[in-house]
Amino acid sequence: MHYIKETNHLNELCSKLNKSEFLSIDTEFIREKTYWPKLCLIQVFNGEEKIIIDPLAKDIDLKSFFEKKLARPHAATIPPIQIEDWIF
């Protein structure tokens, strides 16, 4: 498992992940005591490696992760189900 908390490591990771056949990406957000959800964790799996990216790290810029470097022509997304979406 890799823990990414610096931009240079993230850029290296994006170059490597861009060659992967598929990616599984999971995100976690802090919702308590914030007006908007704040991204606090990104988990990535490419079939071989498990990667944890810390978006709250002081020395990280997520720009390369969210730009076209990880673009996929046939991407599927599954929207998260929030606790507010459940009807009891």
N, C-alpha and C positions, 0 to 999 in steps of 0.2 A: 504494500500500500504506500502511496506517495502522498505527502502533505505539502501543498504548494502555498507559500505565503509571500513570495517575491515575484515581481513582474518578469524578471529575466527567466526564471524557472517556468512561469506560465507561458511565456512566448515559445520556449523550447517544447513544452507540452503541446501547445496548439499545433505546431509544425508536425509533431508526431501523430497527434490525434486526427489531423486532416487526412492522413493516409489510411486510417482505419476504415474497415468495411461498414461498421455501424458504431453508434454511440448511444449509450443510455445515460441520461442526465437527470438528476434529481436535485431540486433546490429546497431550501428551508428558509423561512422568514421569521423574523421577530415581529410579533403583532401587538404585544402588550406594551402599553405606555407609549405608543407611537401613533401619529395621525395616519401615516402611510406605512405599509409593511416594509421592513428593512431586510434586505438580503443578508443572511448570516452564514450560509453554508451552501457549497455546490459540490455534489458528488458525481463523479464521472466513471463509467466503465466502458471499455472498448472491446471486451471479450477476452482481454489478456491482463490488463492492469486496472487496479482500483485506485482512483485518485480523489483526494479531498482538497478542495480549494477554499481557502479562508478569505472571503471578500472583505472581512473587517480588519485584516492585517494592515499594519501601518505602511508597509512598503510594497503594496500591490495595486496595479492598475488593471482593471478587468476589460479594458477596451479591446485587446486582441482576442479575448475569449468570445465577446459578443459581436465582433465584426465578421466579415465574410470568410475569415480564415477557417471557420468551422461550418461554412454553408453546406447544406445538403439539398440536392435537387428534389429528393423524394422523402421529405421528413414528415413524420407523424408526431403529433403532440397529444398528450392526454391531459386535459385541464385538471388541476387539483380540486378536490372537493373540500371545501372549508366547513368548519363546524357550523357556520351560519347557514349553510346550504341544506342541512338536515332538517327535516320536519318531524317533530315528535308528536 
